[in-house]
Amino acid sequence: MNVGILLSPVIAGFLYGTFGMKSVLIINSISFTLSAISEMFINVPKTHKSPEKISFQAFKTDLVEGINVIKENRMIAIMISLGTIINFSAAPLFGIGLIYIIKEILLVSDIQFGLLQMVMSISMLAAPILCGGIMRKYKMGKLVYLSFLIVAILILIMSIIPSDYFLNSFNSNLVPIIGITIISFIVSLIVTIANIALGTLFNQVVPLELMGRTSTVFNFTVTIFIPIGQMIFGYLYDIISPSIVIIISGAILLFAIIKYKAALLDYDDSEPKAIGDMINEL
């Protein structure tokens, strides 16, 4: 998956720069069609009790059961709350804010933007390889805490780059572009580690037979707050300095991870017995 993420910005930048947006949309639609057809032939093993008829009522039943599981397990509730806050504050920064800063403030070319995306993809590919030894030295709760703490600090540091004082200190946009690229690379590296740790933690907390119901609630909650965050922060980028908006994003993430620090570290002292699976959202 990360190899595909690594290649896609380069291919997209080449297609857009050479043939225009129409070719990108045509190829994108073809790829989704081929993906949908290929998924028809996937044989999914049944490890849960599926409803006799798929309906809204069946979805509602699973959703309610998932909510009940979360109410009974404080750690699951904390992880969902943390994931929601992260998606609300961090997703708009890298989904909207970074693009706005690069294209509208630093005025980079499409090729340069594609290279930046490629660098971020390389970090996701390299994270398990470069940081595997470090990850084994920490327990999952502490690893989640340290990872998101570092990300919050890096986001606050990133807020300096689009400021007028920093931009006016250089004759070109080369240094700001390099600065954003380096910070984005490190953030993507740390976020990949955090997702691995968060996924492992989720596996340990949620029993396998309840994973589908719990994941439904988790995905439903964190997904809703992505567009909400994009709308709010997208509006803020239009009315105030991007540096201030980035500070707000970093401050929200920093407050959230500090708030849940004790719970994450206390979890390391327990002996989780249940295992399961998780879909990472960040």
C-alpha positions in Angstrom: 0.0 0.0 0.0 2.8 2.4 0.9 4.5 1.7 -2.4 1.3 2.7 -4.2 1.1 5.8 -2.1 4.8 6.5 -2.9 4.3 6.3 -6.7 0.9 8.0 -7.0 2.0 11.6 -6.5 4.7 11.2 -9.1 2.3 9.7 -11.6 -0.4 12.2 -10.8 2.0 15.1 -11.2 3.2 13.8 -14.6 -0.3 13.1 -15.9 -1.7 16.5 -14.7 1.3 18.4 -16.0 1.3 16.6 -19.4 -2.3 15.8 -20.2 -4.4 17.9 -17.8 -7.0 17.1 -15.2 -9.3 15.2 -17.6 -6.8 12.4 -18.0 -6.3 12.1 -14.2 -10.1 11.7 -13.7 -10.4 9.2 -16.5 -7.5 7.0 -15.2 -8.8 7.4 -11.6 -12.3 6.2 -12.6 -10.8 3.2 -14.5 -8.7 2.2 -11.5 -11.7 2.4 -9.2 -13.7 0.3 -11.6 -11.0 -2.4 -11.8 -10.6 -2.4 -8.1 -14.4 -2.9 -7.6 -14.4 -5.8 -10.0 -11.4 -7.4 -8.4 -13.0 -7.2 -5.0 -15.9 -9.3 -6.2 -13.5 -12.3 -6.2 -12.2 -11.9 -2.7 -13.1 -14.8 -0.5 -13.6 -13.4 3.0 -13.5 -16.0 5.8 -16.5 -15.7 8.2 -15.3 -15.2 11.8 -18.4 -13.6 13.1 -22.1 -14.0 13.1 -23.5 -12.1 10.1 -27.1 -11.0 9.9 -29.5 -13.0 7.7 -30.4 -9.8 5.8 -28.3 -6.7 5.4 -30.4 -3.7 6.3 -30.4 -0.5 8.2 -31.8 -2.3 11.3 -28.9 -4.8 11.2 -26.4 -1.8 11.0 -28.2 -0.1 13.9 -28.0 -3.3 16.0 -24.3 -3.6 15.4 -23.8 0.1 16.1 -25.6 -0.1 19.4 -23.7 -3.3 20.4 -20.4 -1.5 19.5 -21.4 1.5 21.7 -22.2 -0.8 24.6 -18.7 -2.4 24.3 -17.1 1.0 24.3 -19.1 2.0 27.5 -17.7 -1.1 29.3 -14.1 -0.5 28.3 -12.6 2.9 29.2 -9.5 2.4 27.1 -11.5 1.9 23.9 -13.4 5.1 24.7 -10.2 7.0 25.2 -8.7 5.7 22.0 -11.8 6.7 20.0 -11.8 10.1 21.7 -8.1 10.6 20.9 -8.6 9.4 17.3 -11.4 11.9 16.9 -9.4 14.8 18.2 -6.5 13.9 16.1 -8.5 13.7 12.9 -10.3 16.9 13.8 -7.1 18.9 14.3 -4.3 17.2 12.3 -6.2 15.9 9.2 -7.2 19.5 8.0 -3.6 20.6 8.4 -2.2 18.0 6.0 -5.3 17.7 3.9 -6.0 21.5 3.4 -3.5 23.7 5.2 -0.3 22.2 3.8 -1.6 22.4 0.3 -2.8 26.0 0.8 0.6 27.0 2.2 2.6 25.3 -0.5 0.5 26.4 -3.5 -0.8 29.9 -2.4 2.0 31.2 -0.1 5.2 29.4 -1.3 3.9 29.3 -4.9 5.6 25.9 -5.7 5.0 24.2 -9.0 2.9 21.0 -9.5 6.1 18.9 -9.9 7.5 20.3 -6.6 4.3 19.6 -4.9 4.3 16.0 -6.2 7.9 15.6 -4.9 6.8 16.7 -1.5 4.0 14.2 -1.5 6.5 11.5 -2.6 8.8 12.4 0.3 5.9 12.0 2.8 5.0 8.7 1.2 8.7 7.5 1.5 8.5 8.2 5.2 5.5 6.0 5.6 7.3 3.2 3.7 10.5 3.7 5.7 9.0 4.0 9.2 8.7 0.3 10.1 12.2 -0.3 8.7 14.0 2.7 10.3 12.1 2.7 13.6 11.5 -1.0 14.2 14.2 -1.2 16.9 12.9 1.9 18.6 9.3 0.6 18.7 10.4 -2.6 20.4 11.9 -0.6 23.3 8.7 0.9 24.4 5.3 -0.4 25.5 2.4 0.4 23.3 0.7 3.0 25.6 4.0 5.0 26.0 4.7 4.7 22.3 1.3 6.2 21.4 1.9 9.0 23.9 5.4 9.9 22.8 4.6 9.6 19.1 1.7 12.1 19.2 3.5 14.3 21.6 6.4 14.6 19.1 3.9 15.2 16.3 2.2 18.0 18.2 5.6 19.7 18.9 6.6 19.4 15.2 3.3 21.0 14.1 3.9 23.9 16.5 7.4 24.3 15.0 6.0 24.1 11.5 3.8 27.2 12.3 6.9 29.4 12.1 7.5 28.7 8.4 4.5 30.4 6.8 4.9 33.5 9.1 5.8 36.8 7.3 8.9 37.2 9.5 10.3 33.8 8.4 9.4 34.2 4.7 10.9 37.7 4.5 14.2 36.5 5.9 15.0 34.7 2.6 15.2 35.9 -1.0 13.5 32.8 -2.4 11.1 30.1 -1.2 13.7 27.4 -1.3 14.5 27.4 2.5 10.8 27.4 3.5 10.1 24.6 1.1 13.0 22.5 2.5 11.8 23.3 6.0 8.3 22.1 5.3 9.5 19.0 3.5 11.8 18.0 6.4 9.1 18.5 9.0 6.5 16.8 6.9 8.8 13.8 6.4 9.4 13.5 10.2 5.7 14.0 11.0 4.7 11.3 8.5 7.4 9.0 9.9 6.2 9.5 13.5 2.5 9.2 12.5 3.1 5.9 10.8 4.7 4.7 14.0 1.8 6.0 16.1 -0.7 4.3 13.8 1.1 1.0 14.2 1.2 1.4 18.0 -2.4 2.5 18.1 -3.5 -0.4 16.0 -1.6 -2.8 18.2 -3.1 -1.3 21.3 -6.6 -1.6 19.8 -5.9 -5.2 19.0 -5.0 -5.9 22.6 -8.1 -4.2 24.0 -10.9 -5.3 21.7 -11.9 -9.0 21.5 -11.9 -10.4 18.0 -15.5 -11.3 18.0 -16.4 -7.7 18.8 -13.9 -6.0 16.5 -16.4 -5.4 13.7 -19.0 -3.7 15.9 -16.4 -1.6 17.7 -14.6 -0.7 14.5 -17.9 0.5 13.1 -18.4 3.0 15.9 -14.7 4.0 15.8 -14.7 4.6 12.0 -18.1 6.3 12.2 -17.0 8.7 14.9 -13.6 9.7 13.6 -14.8 9.9 10.0 -17.5 12.4 10.8 -15.0 14.8 12.4 -12.7 14.9 9.4 -15.0 17.0 7.2 -16.1 19.0 10.2 -12.4 19.9 10.9 -11.8 20.6 7.3 -14.7 23.1 7.1 -13.7 24.9 10.3 -10.0 25.0 9.7 -10.5 25.7 5.9 -12.5 28.8 6.9 -9.8 29.9 9.4 -7.1 29.7 6.7 -9.2 32.3 4.8 -9.6 34.8 7.6 -6.4 34.6 9.8 -2.7 33.9 9.4 -1.9 30.3 8.5 0.7 30.3 11.3 -2.0 30.9 13.9 -4.2 28.2 12.4 -1.3 25.7 12.6 -0.7 26.7 16.2 -4.3 26.0 17.0 -4.0 22.5 15.4 -0.9 21.7 17.3 -2.3 23.1 20.6 -5.4 20.9 20.3 -3.4 17.8 19.6 -0.9 18.7 22.4 -3.8 19.2 24.9 -5.4 15.9 23.9 -2.3 13.8 24.3 -1.4 15.4 27.6 -5.0 14.8 28.8 -4.8 11.1 28.0 -1.2 10.6 29.1 -2.0 9.0 32.4 -4.5 6.5 30.9 -2.1 5.5 28.2 0.8 5.0 30.6 -1.4 3.2 33.1 -2.5 0.7 30.5 1.1 -0.5 30.1 1.0 -1.8 33.6 -2.0 -4.1 32.8 -2.0 -7.5 31.1 -4.2 -7.3 28.0 -5.7 -10.7 27.0 -8.0 -10.0 24.1 -6.7 -9.6 20.5 -8.3 -8.3 17.4 -7.7 -6.1 14.4 -8.0 -2.4 13.5 -8.3 -0.1 10.5 -6.0 2.9 11.0 -7.6 6.3 10.1 -4.8 8.9 10.3 
